[in-house]
Amino acid sequence: MSLTKEVTADKIEVVIVEGETKVQVRTATKIMEDGAELSSSFHRHVISSGDDWSSEPSNVQVICNAVFGA
């Protein structure tokens, strides 16, 4: 029996809210046992142009750099 935890930014959306462009990120956390998913949960957060996205996963950084310029 091997339990593992997988955390991935599985959904990234570029949205415009009241004229301001933002990047919305959904992070999925999955608990796996021998390759079978036991449970999952989701968390969402928003990144704005003035925020620091350097600690985000590389797939999120690429989109932020394209949207906000780097």
C-alpha positions as CSV (number, residue, x, y, z in Angstrom):
1,M,0.0,0.0,0.0
2,S,1.5,3.3,-1.1
3,L,-0.2,6.6,-0.4
4,T,0.8,9.6,-2.5
5,K,-0.4,13.2,-2.7
6,E,-0.5,14.9,-6.1
7,V,-0.9,18.7,-6.4
8,T,-1.3,20.2,-9.8
9,A,-2.5,23.5,-11.4
10,D,-5.1,21.7,-13.6
11,K,-7.1,24.6,-14.9
12,I,-5.8,28.0,-15.9
13,E,-8.1,30.7,-17.2
14,V,-7.5,34.3,-18.4
15,V,-10.5,36.5,-17.4
16,I,-11.4,40.1,-17.7
17,V,-13.1,41.6,-14.6
18,E,-14.3,45.2,-14.8
19,G,-11.7,45.9,-17.5
20,E,-8.8,44.3,-15.6
21,T,-7.1,41.1,-17.0
22,K,-6.5,38.4,-14.4
23,V,-5.3,34.8,-14.4
24,Q,-7.5,32.4,-12.4
25,V,-5.8,29.1,-11.3
26,R,-7.5,26.0,-10.0
27,T,-5.2,23.7,-8.0
28,A,-6.3,20.0,-7.7
29,T,-5.0,18.0,-4.7
30,K,-5.4,14.2,-5.1
31,I,-4.7,11.5,-2.6
32,M,-3.8,8.3,-4.4
33,E,-3.3,4.7,-3.2
34,D,-1.5,2.4,-5.6
35,G,-2.6,4.6,-8.6
36,A,-6.3,4.7,-7.5
37,E,-7.7,8.1,-6.5
38,L,-9.0,8.0,-2.9
39,S,-10.0,11.7,-2.6
40,S,-9.6,15.0,-4.3
41,S,-10.2,18.7,-3.5
42,F,-9.8,22.0,-5.3
43,H,-8.6,25.4,-4.5
44,R,-8.8,28.6,-6.7
45,H,-6.8,31.7,-6.6
46,V,-6.5,34.8,-8.8
47,I,-3.3,36.5,-10.0
48,S,-3.3,40.1,-11.0
49,S,-0.7,42.0,-13.1
50,G,1.0,43.5,-10.0
51,D,1.3,40.2,-8.2
52,D,4.5,38.0,-7.8
53,W,3.9,34.8,-9.7
54,S,7.5,33.5,-9.5
55,S,6.5,30.7,-7.0
56,E,3.7,29.4,-9.2
57,P,4.2,26.2,-11.3
58,S,5.9,26.7,-14.6
59,N,2.7,26.2,-16.7
60,V,1.1,29.1,-14.7
61,Q,4.2,31.3,-15.0
62,V,4.2,30.9,-18.8
63,I,0.7,32.1,-19.1
64,C,1.2,35.0,-16.6
65,N,4.3,36.1,-18.6
66,A,2.3,36.0,-21.9
67,V,-0.7,37.9,-20.4
68,F,1.1,40.4,-18.2
69,G,4.5,40.6,-20.0
70,A,7.8,39.7,-18.3
